[in-house]
């Protein structure tokens, strides 16, 4: 059977059409991501740089950490604290992270994780006690540094960023740990359980001091 070659012009048209279709898909995906990120920013601030003390800063955290966190919220294995939208069309209405995670599919979560991991972690400006911060640094170096590297400033350890994170949010996390409402990593549990209230307060002042 004789094979017929397509005219060069037709081949070029088909190639251009394919590229245009692919580009349209990329454009649509980028538009969808922008809409998703805007919704997140209504609570977490522009590019995840939260200005609300009870809402964590998420810009700059690792992709793995965000994907894992959202999976935990999907499974409702972490307290789903009710909060109000701080901006946007739903301003004033209430939601929680379990509800938000449930509305996102895996591809959307991965896209958001990639987006926020590429942003800068903007450390919160908070008042702190220098003496308590110094004590907190010693506790961190002894009990926390192995997993929370660089004084809790590294995103690469996939353990979340503590340095410069909002202290009221971290304090809430401590309360959830203390109440057994939030599961701790196995390596963290024995070290955390040795900390008393003063130790935890000192740690909070240390993380606040890293501005």
NUGU-53336 format. One record per residue: residue number from 0; x negated, y, z negated of N, C-alpha, C in turn; residue in three letters. Coordinates in steps of 0.05 Angstrom, whole numbers, plus 5000, padded with zeros to 4 digits. Last residue first. Layout:
BEGIN
(gupa NUM,(X,Y,Z),(X,Y,Z),(X,Y,Z),'ALA')
...
END
This chain:
BEGIN
(gupa 210,(4739,5746,3732),(4754,5764,3750),(4739,5772,3774),'UNK')
(gupa 209,(4740,5709,3683),(4727,5705,3709),(4743,5720,3730),'UNK')
(gupa 208,(4771,5714,3638),(4747,5731,3640),(4734,5730,3668),'UNK')
(gupa 207,(4808,5674,3641),(4817,5702,3646),(4793,5720,3651),'UNK')
(gupa 206,(4778,5631,3627),(4787,5632,3654),(4797,5660,3661),'UNK')
(gupa 205,(4770,5646,3572),(4747,5642,3590),(4756,5645,3619),'UNK')
(gupa 204,(4821,5646,3552),(4806,5671,3553),(4782,5669,3571),'UNK')
(gupa 203,(4832,5591,3557),(4848,5610,3572),(4834,5637,3574),'UNK')
(gupa 202,(4795,5570,3520),(4793,5564,3549),(4808,5584,3566),'UNK')
(gupa 201,(4816,5590,3473),(4790,5599,3482),(4786,5593,3511),'UNK')
(gupa 200,(4864,5561,3470),(4865,5590,3472),(4839,5601,3483),'UNK')
(gupa 199,(4843,5510,3464),(4858,5516,3488),(4861,5546,3492),'UNK')
(gupa 198,(4819,5515,3414),(4803,5508,3437),(4817,5516,3463),'UNK')
(gupa 197,(4863,5525,3382),(4843,5546,3384),(4825,5540,3409),'UNK')
(gupa 196,(4891,5476,3385),(4903,5500,3395),(4883,5522,3400),'UNK')
(gupa 195,(4840,5426,3404),(4861,5437,3387),(4872,5463,3399),'UNK')
(gupa 194,(4823,5370,3444),(4824,5399,3441),(4846,5408,3421),'UNK')
(gupa 193,(4828,5317,3452),(4809,5326,3431),(4811,5356,3426),'UNK')
(gupa 192,(4858,5313,3497),(4871,5306,3472),(4853,5313,3448),'UNK')
(gupa 191,(4821,5322,3538),(4842,5342,3532),(4853,5337,3504),'UNK')
(gupa 190,(4792,5275,3539),(4779,5300,3532),(4799,5321,3524),'UNK')
(gupa 189,(4830,5236,3554),(4816,5234,3528),(4802,5259,3519),'UNK')
(gupa 188,(4850,5260,3605),(4867,5255,3582),(4851,5253,3556),'UNK')
(gupa 187,(4816,5261,3649),(4821,5285,3634),(4833,5280,3607),'UNK')
(gupa 186,(4816,5212,3672),(4790,5222,3662),(4794,5246,3644),'UNK')
(gupa 185,(4869,5207,3690),(4859,5189,3669),(4833,5200,3656),'UNK')
(gupa 184,(4906,5269,3695),(4887,5249,3707),(4875,5233,3684),'UNK')
(gupa 183,(4970,5273,3662),(4942,5281,3666),(4926,5260,3680),'UNK')
(gupa 182,(5037,5291,3676),(5016,5270,3674),(4989,5281,3679),'UNK')
(gupa 181,(5079,5328,3637),(5063,5328,3661),(5040,5308,3657),'UNK')
(gupa 180,(5103,5320,3589),(5121,5324,3612),(5106,5325,3638),'UNK')
(gupa 179,(5079,5318,3540),(5080,5293,3556),(5098,5295,3580),'UNK')
(gupa 178,(5071,5365,3514),(5097,5352,3511),(5100,5325,3526),'UNK')
(gupa 177,(5021,5378,3532),(5025,5372,3504),(5051,5358,3498),'UNK')
(gupa 176,(5032,5390,3586),(5014,5368,3579),(5019,5359,3550),'UNK')
(gupa 175,(5064,5435,3579),(5075,5411,3592),(5058,5386,3586),'UNK')
(gupa 174,(5027,5469,3556),(5051,5461,3541),(5064,5436,3553),'UNK')
(gupa 173,(4991,5476,3598),(4982,5463,3573),(5006,5453,3557),'UNK')
(gupa 172,(5025,5504,3633),(5015,5477,3641),(5005,5462,3616),'UNK')
(gupa 171,(5030,5552,3606),(5054,5535,3610),(5046,5507,3618),'UNK')
(gupa 170,(4977,5569,3611),(4988,5563,3584),(5013,5546,3586),'UNK')
(gupa 169,(4975,5578,3665),(4959,5557,3654),(4969,5549,3626),'UNK')
(gupa 168,(5011,5622,3668),(5017,5597,3683),(5001,5574,3671),'UNK')
(gupa 167,(4985,5659,3636),(5011,5650,3628),(5019,5624,3643),'UNK')
(gupa 166,(4936,5666,3667),(4936,5652,3641),(4963,5643,3632),'UNK')
(gupa 165,(4925,5657,3735),(4942,5671,3715),(4943,5654,3689),'UNK')
(gupa 164,(4856,5645,3750),(4885,5638,3753),(4900,5652,3730),'UNK')
(gupa 163,(4803,5654,3741),(4819,5676,3751),(4848,5669,3756),'UNK')
(gupa 162,(4789,5588,3748),(4776,5614,3744),(4793,5636,3757),'UNK')
(gupa 161,(4817,5544,3769),(4824,5554,3742),(4813,5582,3738),'UNK')
(gupa 160,(4842,5511,3823),(4824,5532,3815),(4834,5544,3789),'UNK')
(gupa 159,(4844,5439,3835),(4856,5465,3830),(4836,5485,3821),'UNK')
(gupa 158,(4813,5397,3848),(4826,5396,3822),(4840,5422,3815),'UNK')
(gupa 157,(4779,5393,3891),(4806,5384,3894),(4821,5381,3867),'UNK')
(gupa 156,(4729,5413,3893),(4732,5390,3876),(4761,5379,3876),'UNK')
(gupa 155,(4731,5458,3925),(4722,5433,3937),(4725,5409,3919),'UNK')
(gupa 154,(4742,5503,3898),(4765,5490,3910),(4758,5462,3921),'UNK')
(gupa 153,(4714,5525,3837),(4711,5511,3862),(4737,5499,3872),'UNK')
(gupa 152,(4718,5548,3787),(4722,5566,3810),(4721,5551,3837),'UNK')
(gupa 151,(4706,5524,3740),(4734,5523,3749),(4740,5539,3773),'UNK')
(gupa 150,(4652,5528,3738),(4668,5543,3718),(4698,5544,3725),'UNK')
(gupa 149,(4638,5493,3778),(4632,5521,3781),(4649,5538,3762),'UNK')
(gupa 148,(4691,5443,3775),(4664,5452,3779),(4662,5483,3782),'UNK')
(gupa 147,(4724,5404,3741),(4730,5432,3749),(4704,5447,3752),'UNK')
(gupa 146,(4697,5357,3727),(4718,5356,3747),(4725,5384,3758),'UNK')
(gupa 145,(4657,5375,3693),(4652,5352,3710),(4672,5350,3732),'UNK')
(gupa 144,(4677,5416,3660),(4660,5423,3684),(4656,5400,3703),'UNK')
(gupa 143,(4703,5402,3613),(4718,5407,3637),(4702,5409,3663),'UNK')
(gupa 142,(4671,5397,3566),(4694,5379,3571),(4707,5381,3598),'UNK')
(gupa 141,(4627,5432,3567),(4625,5406,3554),(4647,5387,3564),'UNK')
(gupa 140,(4643,5478,3593),(4619,5465,3602),(4616,5436,3591),'UNK')
(gupa 139,(4689,5491,3563),(4692,5483,3591),(4667,5467,3600),'UNK')
(gupa 138,(4666,5504,3515),(4684,5481,3516),(4687,5472,3544),'UNK')
(gupa 137,(4635,5548,3531),(4622,5525,3519),(4640,5500,3521),'UNK')
(gupa 136,(4677,5582,3547),(4657,5573,3566),(4642,5549,3556),'UNK')
(gupa 135,(4703,5593,3499),(4717,5577,3519),(4697,5567,3541),'UNK')
(gupa 134,(4667,5626,3473),(4672,5599,3462),(4685,5581,3483),'UNK')
(gupa 133,(4672,5669,3508),(4646,5656,3505),(4649,5628,3493),'UNK')
(gupa 132,(4726,5682,3500),(4717,5673,3526),(4690,5659,3525),'UNK')
(gupa 131,(4724,5699,3447),(4738,5675,3453),(4731,5664,3481),'UNK')
(gupa 130,(4694,5745,3456),(4684,5725,3438),(4698,5698,3443),'UNK')
(gupa 129,(4726,5776,3491),(4700,5767,3500),(4689,5744,3482),'UNK')
(gupa 128,(4792,5767,3509),(4775,5771,3485),(4747,5759,3492),'UNK')
(gupa 127,(4822,5802,3564),(4812,5778,3551),(4795,5786,3527),'UNK')
(gupa 126,(4869,5820,3615),(4854,5827,3591),(4846,5801,3576),'UNK')
(gupa 125,(4862,5807,3684),(4875,5802,3659),(4857,5811,3636),'UNK')
(gupa 124,(4872,5800,3750),(4860,5819,3731),(4875,5817,3705),'UNK')
(gupa 123,(4864,5740,3787),(4881,5758,3772),(4865,5775,3753),'UNK')
(gupa 122,(4830,5731,3849),(4832,5727,3820),(4848,5748,3806),'UNK')
(gupa 121,(4849,5703,3906),(4847,5730,3894),(4851,5728,3864),'UNK')
(gupa 120,(4822,5663,3950),(4833,5661,3923),(4828,5688,3910),'UNK')
(gupa 119,(4837,5672,4018),(4820,5678,3996),(4835,5674,3970),'UNK')
(gupa 118,(4858,5617,4062),(4860,5644,4050),(4841,5647,4027),'UNK')
(gupa 117,(4858,5565,4077),(4841,5583,4092),(4842,5612,4082),'UNK')
(gupa 116,(4896,5541,4047),(4868,5534,4040),(4849,5553,4055),'UNK')
(gupa 115,(4943,5558,4071),(4935,5571,4046),(4906,5564,4038),'UNK')
(gupa 114,(4942,5526,4119),(4944,5555,4120),(4933,5568,4094),'UNK')
(gupa 113,(4941,5473,4101),(4919,5483,4118),(4918,5514,4118),'UNK')
(gupa 112,(4990,5473,4074),(4965,5468,4059),(4941,5478,4075),'UNK')
(gupa 111,(5025,5481,4117),(5023,5501,4096),(4997,5498,4080),'UNK')
(gupa 110,(5017,5433,4144),(5011,5458,4157),(5008,5481,4137),'UNK')
(gupa 109,(5033,5396,4106),(5006,5395,4115),(4998,5422,4129),'UNK')
(gupa 108,(5088,5410,4103),(5071,5412,4080),(5041,5413,4087),'UNK')
(gupa 107,(5104,5397,4155),(5106,5425,4146),(5088,5429,4121),'UNK')
(gupa 106,(5096,5342,4156),(5081,5359,4175),(5081,5388,4166),'UNK')
(gupa 105,(5132,5324,4116),(5103,5321,4113),(5087,5339,4131),'UNK')
(gupa 104,(5184,5374,4106),(5174,5348,4114),(5143,5347,4112),'UNK')
(gupa 103,(5219,5406,4053),(5197,5406,4072),(5190,5378,4080),'UNK')
(gupa 102,(5256,5402,4012),(5265,5414,4038),(5244,5413,4060),'UNK')
(gupa 101,(5228,5385,3968),(5247,5367,3981),(5257,5376,4008),'UNK')
(gupa 100,(5201,5432,3953),(5186,5409,3965),(5204,5390,3979),'UNK')
(gupa 99,(5245,5461,3932),(5230,5471,3955),(5215,5448,3969),'UNK')
(gupa 98,(5259,5429,3888),(5279,5435,3909),(5265,5444,3934),'UNK')
(gupa 97,(5212,5431,3858),(5223,5405,3867),(5242,5409,3890),'UNK')
(gupa 96,(5207,5486,3847),(5188,5473,3865),(5197,5446,3875),'UNK')
(gupa 95,(5270,5522,3848),(5247,5509,3834),(5231,5494,3854),'UNK')
(gupa 94,(5310,5582,3843),(5301,5557,3856),(5280,5544,3839),'UNK')
(gupa 93,(5358,5636,3845),(5340,5617,3831),(5334,5592,3848),'UNK')
(gupa 92,(5357,5703,3870),(5369,5677,3868),(5348,5657,3857),'UNK')
(gupa 91,(5324,5748,3875),(5342,5746,3852),(5356,5719,3849),'UNK')
(gupa 90,(5322,5745,3945),(5312,5758,3920),(5333,5757,3898),'UNK')
(gupa 89,(5329,5724,3994),(5341,5709,3971),(5332,5721,3944),'UNK')
(gupa 88,(5301,5757,4029),(5330,5757,4030),(5344,5742,4007),'UNK')
(gupa 87,(5245,5783,3988),(5258,5770,4011),(5288,5769,4010),'UNK')
(gupa 86,(5222,5767,3921),(5224,5785,3944),(5240,5770,3966),'UNK')
(gupa 85,(5223,5731,3881),(5215,5758,3874),(5218,5778,3896),'UNK')
(gupa 84,(5269,5682,3863),(5254,5694,3885),(5248,5723,3878),'UNK')
(gupa 83,(5261,5656,3797),(5276,5673,3816),(5257,5681,3839),'UNK')
(gupa 82,(5257,5587,3774),(5247,5614,3777),(5263,5629,3798),'UNK')
(gupa 81,(5251,5529,3734),(5268,5547,3750),(5257,5575,3751),'UNK')
(gupa 80,(5203,5480,3739),(5212,5504,3725),(5228,5522,3743),'UNK')
(gupa 79,(5201,5418,3737),(5209,5436,3759),(5221,5461,3745),'UNK')
(gupa 78,(5148,5378,3715),(5170,5396,3708),(5176,5416,3730),'UNK')
(gupa 77,(5135,5323,3758),(5125,5346,3744),(5148,5364,3737),'UNK')
(gupa 76,(5157,5286,3791),(5140,5276,3770),(5126,5299,3755),'UNK')
(gupa 75,(5190,5290,3836),(5200,5301,3810),(5184,5290,3786),'UNK')
(gupa 74,(5172,5279,3885),(5179,5256,3868),(5190,5264,3841),'UNK')
(gupa 73,(5159,5330,3901),(5180,5315,3916),(5190,5291,3899),'UNK')
(gupa 72,(5118,5341,3866),(5143,5355,3863),(5166,5341,3878),'UNK')
(gupa 71,(5079,5307,3888),(5088,5303,3860),(5114,5317,3855),'UNK')
(gupa 70,(5073,5331,3938),(5083,5303,3936),(5093,5297,3908),'UNK')
(gupa 69,(5051,5379,3923),(5078,5379,3935),(5090,5351,3934),'UNK')
(gupa 68,(5001,5361,3904),(5019,5375,3886),(5048,5374,3897),'UNK')
(gupa 67,(4978,5340,3951),(4983,5323,3929),(5003,5335,3910),'UNK')
(gupa 66,(4974,5388,3981),(4990,5365,3991),(4998,5346,3969),'UNK')
(gupa 65,(4939,5417,3948),(4966,5427,3953),(4984,5404,3963),'UNK')
(gupa 64,(4893,5386,3948),(4906,5392,3922),(4935,5401,3927),'UNK')
(gupa 63,(4879,5384,4002),(4886,5359,3988),(4902,5366,3963),'UNK')
(gupa 62,(4866,5438,4013),(4889,5425,4027),(4898,5401,4011),'UNK')
(gupa 61,(4851,5478,3955),(4844,5459,3976),(4869,5447,3988),'UNK')
(gupa 60,(4866,5549,3950),(4864,5522,3939),(4860,5502,3962),'UNK')
(gupa 59,(4873,5598,3977),(4846,5589,3972),(4844,5561,3959),'UNK')
(gupa 58,(4932,5617,3945),(4914,5623,3967),(4886,5614,3960),'UNK')
(gupa 57,(4960,5612,3898),(4955,5587,3914),(4937,5592,3938),'UNK')
(gupa 56,(4971,5629,3832),(4957,5638,3857),(4951,5613,3873),'UNK')
(gupa 55,(5034,5614,3800),(5005,5610,3805),(4996,5622,3832),'UNK')
(gupa 54,(5072,5655,3760),(5072,5642,3786),(5043,5638,3794),'UNK')
(gupa 53,(5071,5685,3715),(5080,5658,3712),(5080,5642,3738),'UNK')
(gupa 52,(5051,5736,3734),(5035,5719,3715),(5045,5690,3712),'UNK')
(gupa 51,(5051,5756,3800),(5070,5749,3778),(5056,5729,3759),'UNK')
(gupa 50,(5022,5761,3843),(5020,5783,3824),(5038,5779,3800),'UNK')
(gupa 49,(4986,5713,3883),(5008,5720,3865),(5002,5744,3847),'UNK')
(gupa 48,(4970,5705,3941),(4956,5720,3920),(4977,5731,3900),'UNK')
(gupa 47,(4990,5680,3986),(4988,5664,3962),(4973,5678,3939),'UNK')
(gupa 46,(4998,5717,4026),(4976,5698,4029),(4970,5683,4003),'UNK')
(gupa 45,(5034,5755,3980),(5022,5755,4007),(4998,5737,4007),'UNK')
(gupa 44,(5067,5714,3930),(5053,5737,3940),(5041,5734,3967),'UNK')
(gupa 43,(5099,5673,3914),(5070,5670,3909),(5054,5694,3918),'UNK')
(gupa 42,(5151,5688,3930),(5145,5683,3902),(5115,5685,3896),'UNK')
(gupa 41,(5146,5699,3984),(5166,5714,3969),(5163,5710,3939),'UNK')
(gupa 40,(5111,5663,4005),(5100,5688,3996),(5120,5705,3980),'UNK')
(gupa 39,(5144,5623,4023),(5127,5618,4000),(5117,5644,3987),'UNK')
(gupa 38,(5165,5651,4067),(5183,5642,4045),(5167,5636,4020),'UNK')
(gupa 37,(5120,5657,4098),(5134,5681,4088),(5152,5674,4064),'UNK')
(gupa 36,(5109,5604,4111),(5091,5618,4093),(5104,5643,4082),'UNK')
(gupa 35,(5152,5594,4146),(5150,5578,4121),(5132,5593,4101),'UNK')
(gupa 34,(5141,5630,4187),(5166,5633,4172),(5165,5618,4145),'UNK')
(gupa 33,(5092,5610,4204),(5093,5638,4194),(5119,5642,4177),'UNK')
(gupa 32,(5107,5561,4223),(5089,5562,4200),(5091,5590,4188),'UNK')
(gupa 31,(5138,5576,4268),(5150,5561,4246),(5133,5563,4220),'UNK')
(gupa 30,(5098,5600,4299),(5120,5616,4290),(5134,5602,4266),'UNK')
(gupa 29,(5065,5556,4309),(5054,5579,4294),(5076,5596,4283),'UNK')
(gupa 28,(5101,5525,4339),(5091,5515,4314),(5080,5537,4296),'UNK')
(gupa 27,(5108,5559,4383),(5131,5552,4366),(5122,5542,4339),'UNK')
(gupa 26,(5055,5557,4403),(5067,5583,4395),(5091,5578,4376),'UNK')
(gupa 25,(5050,5503,4416),(5032,5515,4395),(5044,5541,4385),'UNK')
(gupa 24,(5089,5500,4455),(5092,5483,4431),(5075,5495,4409),'UNK')
(gupa 23,(5067,5534,4493),(5093,5541,4481),(5097,5526,4455),'UNK')
(gupa 22,(5022,5505,4506),(5018,5530,4493),(5044,5539,4479),'UNK')
(gupa 21,(5046,5462,4532),(5030,5457,4508),(5027,5482,4492),'UNK')
(gupa 20,(5069,5489,4575),(5086,5474,4557),(5072,5469,4530),'UNK')
(gupa 19,(5023,5508,4600),(5042,5527,4590),(5061,5514,4570),'UNK')
(gupa 18,(4998,5460,4615),(4985,5477,4596),(5004,5497,4583),'UNK')
(gupa 17,(5036,5442,4652),(5030,5426,4628),(5017,5443,4606),'UNK')
(gupa 16,(5033,5482,4691),(5058,5477,4677),(5054,5462,4651),'UNK')
(gupa 15,(4980,5474,4708),(4987,5499,4695),(5013,5496,4679),'UNK')
(gupa 14,(4987,5423,4731),(4968,5427,4709),(4974,5452,4693),'UNK')
(gupa 13,(5023,5434,4771),(5030,5415,4750),(5012,5419,4726),'UNK')
(gupa 12,(4993,5469,4803),(5018,5479,4791),(5026,5461,4767),'UNK')
(gupa 11,(4951,5435,4818),(4945,5459,4802),(4970,5469,4788),'UNK')
(gupa 10,(4979,5399,4849),(4965,5389,4826),(4959,5413,4807),'UNK')
(gupa 9,(4996,5432,4890),(5016,5420,4872),(5003,5410,4846),'UNK')
(gupa 8,(4947,5445,4914),(4964,5467,4903),(4984,5456,4883),'UNK')
(gupa 7,(4930,5395,4933),(4915,5409,4912),(4932,5430,4898),'UNK')
(gupa 6,(4980,5346,4942),(4967,5370,4951),(4953,5384,4928),'UNK')
(gupa 5,(4967,5279,4921),(4983,5303,4919),(4967,5327,4929),'UNK')
(gupa 4,(4956,5223,4963),(4945,5243,4945),(4963,5268,4945),'UNK')
(gupa 3,(4982,5160,4966),(4984,5187,4977),(4974,5207,4955),'UNK')
(gupa 2,(4958,5097,4984),(4962,5116,4962),(4962,5144,4974),'UNK')
(gupa 1,(4989,5044,5017),(4972,5068,5019),(4979,5087,4997),'UNK')
(gupa 0,(4983,4976,5000),(5000,5000,5000),(4982,5025,5000),'UNK')
END
